[in-house]
Amino acid sequence: MSRALIRQAEQIKAALLGGNAAGALIQIDDWMRMAARKGLDPVTKEQLEPAVAELRALAQASLDGARQAAEQVRAIVEAARSLQTYDSFGRRLVTATRANAPQRF
């Protein structure tokens, strides 16, 4: 029983590292059902603690990365909105900028 749970924890880890969040969630659900159905003896629980801690750290890192990516997308969208060259009626907007004339030395 403990070998099956440890093996499944390794599969969950592989799914998380491989970027397969949906597969990891399915495997976590299966893992939890199996553990709830058969119960955990103290030895198995002790063996699984490091694996659970590692999975928790991987999941947190994944969440942090997803949040950072969402922030970057938000920043890109905001920057793109400020760079629009046409108004809502389809007219081209021209912004004049004053730059120093190029000089040759």
N, C-alpha and C positions, 0 to 999 in steps of 0.2 A: 504494500500500500504506500509506504513512504517513498519507495523508488518511483512509483507512478507519479506521485505529486511532485517530487523533485524533478523528474523528467519533464513534466508539464510546465514547471516553473522555468526551466531552461528554454522551452519552446516559446513561452511568453516573452522571455528576455530577447530571444532571437527576433521575434516579431517586432518588438519595440525598437531594437537596434536597426532593423531593416526598414523602419518607417511604416510598417503595416499596422496602423492604429486599430482599424476595424477588426483585423484578425486577432490582435492582442486582446481586445475587449471580449470577443467571443471565447477565446481560450481562458480568460480570467473568469468569465461566467461559468464555464464548464468546470474549471478548477475549484471554484467556490462551491458549486453543487456537489462535486465529488467529496470535498472535505466535509461538507455539512451532512451528507448522506452517511458517510462511513465514520465520521468523527476523527479527532486527532488525539493520539496518545501523547504523553509528555515527551517521549523521545523524538517522535516525528515532528512535534511542534518545535522542539529545540533545533532540529536539523533544518527546518524550513525558515527559521528566523532570519538568518543571513540572506537567503534568497528573497524573502519578502522585503527586507530593508533595501536590497539592491533594486528590486522592481519599483519600490516606492521612489527611490532616488531617480531612476530612469524616467518614471512617469512625470515627476516634478520637472525634470530637465526638459522633457518633451512639451509640457505645458508652458514653461517659460519661453521656449523657442517659438511656440505657436503664438504666444502673446506678442513677442518681439516682432515676428513676421507681420502680424496684424497691425501693429503700430507703424511699421515701415510702409505697408500698403496704404494706411490712412494718410501718412505724410506724403506719399507719392500722389495720391488723389488730390490732396489739398494743394500741393504744388502745381499739379496739372490744371486745376481750376483757376489758379491765379495767372496762368500763362495763356489763357484762351485768347484767340485773336479775332473771334467773331462774336457779335452780340446775339441776343435771342431772336432777332429778326433776320439774321443771316448777313448783316452788314459787317464789313471788315473794320476792325478797330486798329488804328495806327497810333502808336505812342511814340512821340518824338523824344529822342534823347540827345542831349548836348554832349558831344565828345570833343576833345581837343583835336584840332586839325593835325594830321600827321606831319612831322617835320623831318627833313633830311639833314644830316650833319656832315 
